Amino acid sequence: MYKGELPGGCFQNTLIRFQAYDFVDRQFALFVFRHYMHAGRFTNESQITTNIAHLSAGRFSEIEFPLPPLAEQRRIVAEVERRLSVVKEVESVVATSVARAGRLRQSVLKSAFEGRLS
């Protein structure tokens, strides 16, 4: 999502731009498009030429877009962000546990090679 971070930035002609109207939450649109990307929806609509998949603006414009009321879009965004933050916390706990398990394994191996295991 481009938020004006690069003043005067330009886009390639091959880049399809989506500009949300006031009745579309931009974060909601981003979540919808990310879902489409991971679910293969864009791939299904693209056309392969010389080993490169192209999604034309015409094909893109024909892809359905869910449009609940703005309040519902914002509720969905809040829930998705809440769940993603839980996922991030779980990932952190798992990474810490994996690191701890690696250190424990090394400690056990060291003790075993030194003959200190009973």
Secondary structure by P-SEA (a helix, b strand, c coil): ccccccccccccccbbbbbbcccccaaaaaaaaaaaaaaccccccbbbccccccccaaaaaacbbbbccaaaaaaaaaaaaaaaaaaaaaaaaaaaaaaaaaaaaaaaaaaaaacccc
